[in-house]
Amino acid sequence: MPATTELAPAPHTPDAVRQDELFPIREVARLTGINPVTLRAWERRYGLIQPTRTESGHRLYSMHDVEAVREILGWIERGVAVSKVGKIMAKNRAAQVQLKAPVEDGLQGEYGQWREQLKLAVSAFDEVQLERLYGQIFASYALPVVFQDIFLPFWKHLLQAREAFGQTSEWLFLDGFLRARITQRLLLQRATQSRYLLLTALNQQCRELELLVAALMLGQDPIGVRVLGPGVPLDELTLVCEKLAPVALVVFSNHAPTAELPKRLKRLALTLDCPLLLAGDAADLAQDSLAGSPVACLGSEGRLMQQRLRGLL
């Protein structure tokens, strides 16, 4: 961390859950909304969760297990069959290990301290403090770290915990703050660049913040990013590209691709005068079905997206 930026220690919060605390299955069901029968099925049939056992055979779950349950739920909500979730999660974690230099426990703890400070600012709806933290974090880390290791994990935690009283308001506060700041940054970035790629999302297949973060990850000198709102029909993107002449068109989706999507993307690629790229979780899931086609997959991890985009452009 640069010497000019000080990380204030996160104050102790009495209600914070200790990371080494273990929970019985009924408490995990309460925290996640998934009933015990389903949790046991995920363990027995798919090996998605591996709780510890007491001497009497009772299951005990760590906070890591709770977060894993929430991650599984996220994939299911995006249309992925539960039988396929384990392979996807394992593949994503392997990719992250390969892309990142080994991260010391101290650095991970540092990210956690930032998230604790964000939690305090958001729970107090303190925009001044949130603005200060936002600036400090951006000044201290590379862009992928800022979002993938600090802001987005906290944003996703609030999103997944919205059933708890007050969490929806906190999530909306943070989401609106981040969308406004990223949009401003993208506009400033584009003002200095004469060439850009076009980024759009398949309708209802990601949240706006996820699309905006992808735009930040993809923007690089001398190429900026222009974001189209979600919902533009695939069939009309050829017309849009004819008028805007981007260096590439990137379609973004965080949902499991339908059997028809790869076919539609291949047809679209044949009508474009620029490369067609697929990004987001759908890019990881559709990679095999798009192999050898004119559609390139950028993946969903920020560093990987940057690397692949540089290689293509």
Secondary structure in CASP SS format (residue, H / E / C, confidence):
PFRMAT SS
TARGET T0000
AUTHOR 0000-0000-0000
METHOD secondary structure of the structure
MODEL  1
M C 1.00
P C 1.00
A C 1.00
T C 1.00
T C 1.00
E C 1.00
L C 1.00
A C 1.00
P C 1.00
A C 1.00
P C 1.00
H C 1.00
T C 1.00
P C 1.00
D C 1.00
A C 1.00
V C 1.00
R C 1.00
Q C 1.00
D C 1.00
E C 1.00
L C 1.00
F E 1.00
P E 1.00
I H 1.00
R H 1.00
E H 1.00
V H 1.00
A H 1.00
R H 1.00
L H 1.00
T H 1.00
G C 1.00
I C 1.00
N C 1.00
P H 1.00
V H 1.00
T H 1.00
L H 1.00
R H 1.00
A H 1.00
W H 1.00
E H 1.00
R H 1.00
R H 1.00
Y H 1.00
G C 1.00
L C 1.00
I C 1.00
Q C 1.00
P C 1.00
T E 1.00
R E 1.00
T C 1.00
E C 1.00
S C 1.00
G C 1.00
H C 1.00
R E 1.00
L E 1.00
Y E 1.00
S C 1.00
M H 1.00
H H 1.00
D H 1.00
V H 1.00
E H 1.00
A H 1.00
V H 1.00
R H 1.00
E H 1.00
I H 1.00
L H 1.00
G H 1.00
W H 1.00
I H 1.00
E H 1.00
R C 1.00
G C 1.00
V C 1.00
A C 1.00
V H 1.00
S H 1.00
K H 1.00
V H 1.00
G H 1.00
K H 1.00
I H 1.00
M H 1.00
A H 1.00
K H 1.00
N H 1.00
R H 1.00
A H 1.00
A H 1.00
Q H 1.00
V H 1.00
Q H 1.00
L H 1.00
K C 1.00
A C 1.00
P C 1.00
V C 1.00
E C 1.00
D H 1.00
G H 1.00
L H 1.00
Q H 1.00
G H 1.00
E H 1.00
Y H 1.00
G H 1.00
Q H 1.00
W H 1.00
R H 1.00
E H 1.00
Q H 1.00
L H 1.00
K H 1.00
L H 1.00
A H 1.00
V H 1.00
S H 1.00
A C 1.00
F C 1.00
D C 1.00
E H 1.00
V H 1.00
Q H 1.00
L H 1.00
E H 1.00
R H 1.00
L H 1.00
Y H 1.00
G H 1.00
Q H 1.00
I H 1.00
F H 1.00
A H 1.00
S H 1.00
Y C 1.00
A C 1.00
L H 1.00
P H 1.00
V H 1.00
V H 1.00
F H 1.00
Q H 1.00
D H 1.00
I H 1.00
F H 1.00
L H 1.00
P H 1.00
F H 1.00
W H 1.00
K H 1.00
H H 1.00
L H 1.00
L H 1.00
Q H 1.00
A C 1.00
R C 1.00
E C 1.00
A C 1.00
F C 1.00
G C 1.00
Q H 1.00
T H 1.00
S H 1.00
E H 1.00
W H 1.00
L H 1.00
F H 1.00
L H 1.00
D H 1.00
G H 1.00
F H 1.00
L H 1.00
R H 1.00
A H 1.00
R H 1.00
I H 1.00
T H 1.00
Q H 1.00
R H 1.00
L H 1.00
L H 1.00
L H 1.00
Q H 1.00
R H 1.00
A H 1.00
T C 1.00
Q C 1.00
S C 1.00
R E 1.00
Y E 1.00
L E 1.00
L E 1.00
L E 1.00
T E 1.00
A E 1.00
L C 1.00
N C 1.00
Q C 1.00
Q C 1.00
C C 1.00
R C 1.00
E H 1.00
L H 1.00
E H 1.00
L H 1.00
L H 1.00
V H 1.00
A H 1.00
A H 1.00
L H 1.00
M H 1.00
L H 1.00
G C 1.00
Q E 1.00
D C 1.00
P C 1.00
I E 1.00
G E 1.00
V E 1.00
R E 1.00
V E 1.00
L C 1.00
G C 1.00
P C 1.00
G C 1.00
V C 1.00
P C 1.00
L H 1.00
D H 1.00
E H 1.00
L H 1.00
T H 1.00
L H 1.00
V H 1.00
C H 1.00
E H 1.00
K H 1.00
L H 1.00
A C 1.00
P C 1.00
V C 1.00
A C 1.00
L E 1.00
V E 1.00
V E 1.00
F E 1.00
S C 1.00
N C 1.00
H C 1.00
A C 1.00
P C 1.00
T C 1.00
A C 1.00
E C 1.00
L H 1.00
P H 1.00
K H 1.00
R H 1.00
L H 1.00
K H 1.00
R H 1.00
L H 1.00
A H 1.00
L H 1.00
T C 1.00
L C 1.00
D C 1.00
C C 1.00
P C 1.00
L E 1.00
L E 1.00
L E 1.00
A E 1.00
G C 1.00
D H 1.00
A H 1.00
A H 1.00
D H 1.00
L H 1.00
A C 1.00
Q C 1.00
D C 1.00
S C 1.00
L C 1.00
A C 1.00
G C 1.00
S C 1.00
P C 1.00
V E 1.00
A E 1.00
C E 1.00
L E 1.00
G E 1.00
S C 1.00
E C 1.00
G H 1.00
R H 1.00
L H 1.00
M H 1.00
Q H 1.00
Q H 1.00
R H 1.00
L H 1.00
R H 1.00
G H 1.00
L H 1.00
L C 1.00
END
